[in-house]
Amino acid sequence: MGEISIGKLLIVAVIFVLLFGTKKLKNLGSDLGYALKGFQNAVKDEPTKEKTVEKSVVDETTS
């Protein structure tokens, strides 16, 4: 009763396609992928920005 099988997942997928249509689901998937990619790039860039700021602060204090 509580387990999720492939058959149940397929039924849910068919219901989503019938409710929203393939075009909206495609756009939703693209938007979600773009948002995740942007988030990953922001997380990757964060440590490099901090290192650059720390390095410039250290350079200013030693000068």
Distance bins in CASP14 RR format, pairs under 12 A and 6 or more apart:
PFRMAT RR
TARGET T0000
AUTHOR 0000-0000-0000
RMODE 2
METHOD distances of the structure
MODEL  1
1 8 0 0 0 0 0 1 0 0 0 0 0
2 8 0 0 0 0 1 0 0 0 0 0 0
3 9 0 0 0 0 0 1 0 0 0 0 0
4 10 0 0 0 0 0 1 0 0 0 0 0
4 11 0 0 0 0 0 1 0 0 0 0 0
4 12 0 0 0 0 1 0 0 0 0 0 0
5 11 0 0 0 0 1 0 0 0 0 0 0
5 12 0 0 0 0 0 1 0 0 0 0 0
6 12 0 0 0 0 0 1 0 0 0 0 0
6 13 0 0 0 0 0 1 0 0 0 0 0
7 13 0 0 0 0 1 0 0 0 0 0 0
7 14 0 0 0 0 1 0 0 0 0 0 0
8 14 0 0 0 0 0 1 0 0 0 0 0
8 15 0 0 0 0 0 1 0 0 0 0 0
9 15 0 0 0 0 0 1 0 0 0 0 0
9 16 0 0 0 0 0 1 0 0 0 0 0
10 16 0 0 0 0 0 1 0 0 0 0 0
10 17 0 0 0 0 0 1 0 0 0 0 0
11 17 0 0 0 0 0 1 0 0 0 0 0
11 18 0 0 0 0 0 1 0 0 0 0 0
12 18 0 0 0 0 0 1 0 0 0 0 0
12 19 0 0 0 0 0 1 0 0 0 0 0
13 19 0 0 0 0 0 1 0 0 0 0 0
13 20 0 0 0 0 0 1 0 0 0 0 0
13 21 0 0 0 0 0 1 0 0 0 0 0
13 22 0 0 0 0 0 1 0 0 0 0 0
13 25 0 0 0 0 1 0 0 0 0 0 0
14 20 0 0 0 0 0 1 0 0 0 0 0
14 21 0 0 0 0 0 1 0 0 0 0 0
14 22 0 0 0 0 0 1 0 0 0 0 0
14 25 0 0 0 0 0 1 0 0 0 0 0
15 21 0 0 0 0 0 1 0 0 0 0 0
15 25 0 0 0 0 0 1 0 0 0 0 0
16 22 0 0 0 0 1 0 0 0 0 0 0
16 24 0 0 0 0 1 0 0 0 0 0 0
16 25 1 0 0 1 0 0 0 0 0 0 0
16 26 0 0 0 0 0 1 0 0 0 0 0
16 28 0 0 0 0 1 0 0 0 0 0 0
16 29 0 0 0 0 0 1 0 0 0 0 0
17 23 0 0 0 0 0 1 0 0 0 0 0
17 24 0 0 0 0 1 0 0 0 0 0 0
17 25 1 0 0 1 0 0 0 0 0 0 0
17 26 0 0 0 0 0 1 0 0 0 0 0
17 28 0 0 0 0 0 1 0 0 0 0 0
18 24 0 0 0 0 0 1 0 0 0 0 0
18 25 0 0 0 0 0 1 0 0 0 0 0
19 25 0 0 0 0 1 0 0 0 0 0 0
19 28 0 0 0 0 0 1 0 0 0 0 0
20 26 0 0 0 0 1 0 0 0 0 0 0
20 27 0 0 0 0 1 0 0 0 0 0 0
20 28 1 0 0 1 0 0 0 0 0 0 0
20 29 0 0 0 0 0 1 0 0 0 0 0
21 27 0 0 0 0 0 1 0 0 0 0 0
21 28 0 0 0 0 0 1 0 0 0 0 0
22 28 0 0 0 0 0 1 0 0 0 0 0
22 29 0 0 0 0 0 1 0 0 0 0 0
23 29 0 0 0 0 0 1 0 0 0 0 0
23 30 0 0 0 0 0 1 0 0 0 0 0
24 30 0 0 0 0 0 1 0 0 0 0 0
24 31 0 0 0 0 0 1 0 0 0 0 0
25 31 0 0 0 0 0 1 0 0 0 0 0
25 32 0 0 0 0 0 1 0 0 0 0 0
26 32 0 0 0 0 0 1 0 0 0 0 0
26 33 0 0 0 0 0 1 0 0 0 0 0
27 33 0 0 0 0 0 1 0 0 0 0 0
27 34 0 0 0 0 0 1 0 0 0 0 0
28 34 0 0 0 0 0 1 0 0 0 0 0
28 35 0 0 0 0 0 1 0 0 0 0 0
29 35 0 0 0 0 1 0 0 0 0 0 0
29 36 0 0 0 0 1 0 0 0 0 0 0
29 37 0 0 0 0 0 1 0 0 0 0 0
30 36 0 0 0 0 0 1 0 0 0 0 0
30 37 0 0 0 0 0 1 0 0 0 0 0
31 37 0 0 0 0 0 1 0 0 0 0 0
31 38 0 0 0 0 0 1 0 0 0 0 0
32 38 0 0 0 0 0 1 0 0 0 0 0
32 39 0 0 0 0 0 1 0 0 0 0 0
33 39 0 0 0 0 1 0 0 0 0 0 0
33 40 0 0 0 0 1 0 0 0 0 0 0
33 41 0 0 0 0 0 1 0 0 0 0 0
34 40 0 0 0 0 0 1 0 0 0 0 0
34 41 0 0 0 0 0 1 0 0 0 0 0
35 41 0 0 0 0 0 1 0 0 0 0 0
35 42 0 0 0 0 0 1 0 0 0 0 0
36 42 0 0 0 0 0 1 0 0 0 0 0
36 43 0 0 0 0 0 1 0 0 0 0 0
37 43 0 0 0 0 0 1 0 0 0 0 0
37 44 0 0 0 0 0 1 0 0 0 0 0
38 44 0 0 0 0 1 0 0 0 0 0 0
38 45 0 0 0 0 1 0 0 0 0 0 0
39 45 0 0 0 0 0 1 0 0 0 0 0
39 46 0 0 0 0 0 1 0 0 0 0 0
40 46 0 0 0 0 0 1 0 0 0 0 0
41 48 0 0 0 0 0 1 0 0 0 0 0
41 49 0 0 0 0 0 1 0 0 0 0 0
42 48 0 0 0 0 0 1 0 0 0 0 0
42 49 0 0 0 0 1 0 0 0 0 0 0
43 49 0 0 0 0 0 1 0 0 0 0 0
45 51 0 0 0 0 0 1 0 0 0 0 0
45 52 0 0 0 0 0 1 0 0 0 0 0
46 52 0 0 0 0 0 1 0 0 0 0 0
46 53 0 0 0 0 0 1 0 0 0 0 0
47 53 0 0 0 0 0 1 0 0 0 0 0
47 54 0 0 0 0 0 1 0 0 0 0 0
48 54 0 0 0 0 0 1 0 0 0 0 0
48 55 0 0 0 0 0 1 0 0 0 0 0
49 55 0 0 0 0 0 1 0 0 0 0 0
49 56 0 0 0 0 0 1 0 0 0 0 0
50 56 0 0 0 0 0 1 0 0 0 0 0
50 57 0 0 0 0 0 1 0 0 0 0 0
51 57 0 0 0 0 0 1 0 0 0 0 0
51 58 0 0 0 0 0 1 0 0 0 0 0
52 58 0 0 0 0 0 1 0 0 0 0 0
52 59 0 0 0 0 0 1 0 0 0 0 0
53 59 0 0 0 0 0 1 0 0 0 0 0
53 60 0 0 0 0 0 1 0 0 0 0 0
54 60 0 0 0 0 0 1 0 0 0 0 0
54 61 0 0 0 0 0 1 0 0 0 0 0
55 61 0 0 0 0 0 1 0 0 0 0 0
55 62 0 0 0 0 0 1 0 0 0 0 0
56 62 0 0 0 0 0 1 0 0 0 0 0
56 63 0 0 0 0 0 1 0 0 0 0 0
57 63 0 0 0 0 0 1 0 0 0 0 0
END
